[in-house]
Amino acid sequence: PIDLLTVAFGASPDEAPDRLTARNGLSELSSLSARRWRLVEVDVSFPMLQRRREQLEALLAPARTVMDLNIGAALWFAARGVGR
């Protein structure tokens, strides 16, 4: 199967707009292609993000904006491939 990863932050990841869009996208891809797709949902709590923040900022340096952190964190947690 082809893995599609979606990362959602916070206490209610199932309600995140990006998560809902990912599920809709999976449904559409499945209807258009005979390929096997697997949606990996990566949930990141705020405490988990805070524990990794210093490490993420070091990896992102010299980029220091909030947007850099948001995108970098999503990519970092997705790259781990740990989800449900």
Secondary structure, 3 states (H helix, E strand, C coil): CEEEEEEEECCCHHHCHHHHHHHHHHHHHHHHCCCCEEEEEEEECHHHHHHHHHHHHHHHCCCCCHHHHHHHHHHHHHHHCCCC
